[in-house]
Amino acid sequence: MGLRNNFPDTGEYMGGYSDGWCYETAFMGSSLQHCFDMVRIFLEEEGYGHIPLPADAKELLLFKIPTRNRQIILFEDNGYVHNPIKILFPANDRKQKKLLLQVYNELLPDHLIRFHKVVERRKH
């Protein structure tokens, strides 16, 4: 069935965790390209194969925020974002051998507004 058609309510799923709104998992490998290849395969298997992705890890790096200032990274997504997925660089991975994947439940009300954090920004 895949994640896209059967989004888990809460709990563990395929090595990650879902709160019903967002599924999060990490991919670690021998290189950034290896991690990215694993993310790509996972997305295809889970029903997200049609979503445009960077061509390779070199292109993915173009989406990385060029700063070590953790305060900036707290407020911005450090990586590639294309509804309903985010492929993010962890702040503490200097060797670039890990990627974080977040997949958002498109079936929830106000999905697009919540995905882009519009609601959160308007509260402040």
C-alpha positions in Angstrom: 0.0 0.0 0.0 2.8 2.4 0.9 3.0 5.5 3.1 1.2 7.7 0.7 -2.0 5.7 0.6 -1.9 4.4 4.1 -0.3 7.1 6.3 0.3 5.8 9.8 -1.6 7.5 12.7 1.1 7.3 15.3 4.0 5.1 16.1 6.9 3.4 14.4 6.9 2.7 10.7 9.8 1.4 8.6 12.4 2.5 11.0 11.0 6.0 11.5 8.2 7.6 13.5 4.8 9.1 12.6 2.7 11.4 14.7 -0.1 11.2 12.1 0.9 14.5 10.6 4.5 13.9 9.8 6.6 10.8 9.3 10.3 11.2 10.1 13.2 8.9 9.5 17.0 9.1 8.9 19.2 7.5 6.3 22.9 6.9 6.9 25.4 5.6 4.5 29.0 5.5 3.4 28.5 8.8 1.4 25.9 11.5 0.9 25.2 10.0 -2.5 24.5 6.6 -0.9 22.1 8.3 1.6 20.3 10.1 -1.2 20.0 7.0 -3.3 18.3 5.3 -0.3 15.9 8.2 0.2 15.0 8.1 -3.5 14.3 4.3 -3.4 12.3 4.7 -0.2 10.1 7.5 -1.8 9.5 5.5 -4.9 8.5 2.4 -2.9 6.2 4.4 -0.7 4.2 6.1 -3.5 6.2 9.4 -3.9 8.2 8.5 -7.0 6.6 11.3 -9.1 7.9 14.1 -6.9 10.8 16.0 -8.5 14.1 15.5 -6.7 17.6 16.8 -7.3 19.5 14.8 -9.8 22.1 13.6 -7.4 23.8 14.5 -4.1 25.9 17.2 -5.6 22.7 19.0 -6.7 21.1 18.3 -3.3 24.0 20.2 -1.6 22.9 23.3 -3.5 19.8 23.4 -1.2 21.9 23.3 2.0 22.0 26.6 4.0 25.6 27.8 3.9 25.9 28.6 7.7 26.9 27.0 10.9 24.7 29.3 12.9 22.2 27.0 14.6 19.8 29.8 15.3 19.2 30.4 11.6 18.8 26.7 10.9 16.1 26.5 13.7 13.8 28.7 11.6 14.6 27.5 8.1 14.4 24.1 6.5 18.0 23.1 5.8 17.6 21.1 2.6 15.3 20.3 -0.2 11.6 21.0 0.2 8.9 19.9 -2.2 5.4 19.3 -0.9 4.8 16.8 0.8 8.5 15.9 1.5 11.5 17.5 3.1 15.0 16.1 2.7 17.1 17.8 5.4 20.7 18.0 6.4 21.3 17.4 10.1 23.1 20.2 11.9 25.6 17.9 13.5 26.7 15.9 10.5 30.0 17.4 9.2 30.9 14.3 7.3 27.7 14.6 5.3 26.8 10.9 5.6 23.2 11.3 6.9 20.0 12.7 5.6 16.7 13.3 7.4 13.5 12.6 5.6 10.1 14.1 6.6 7.0 13.1 4.7 3.8 15.0 5.5 0.2 13.6 5.4 -1.5 15.2 2.4 -4.9 14.0 3.5 -5.2 16.2 6.6 -7.1 19.5 6.5 -5.0 22.6 5.9 -2.1 20.4 4.8 -0.4 22.9 2.5 -0.6 25.8 5.0 0.8 23.5 7.8 3.5 22.1 5.5 4.9 25.6 4.7 4.5 26.7 8.3 2.3 29.6 7.3 0.1 29.1 10.4 3.1 29.1 12.8 4.5 32.3 11.2 1.2 34.2 11.5 1.0 33.5 15.3 4.1 35.6 16.1 
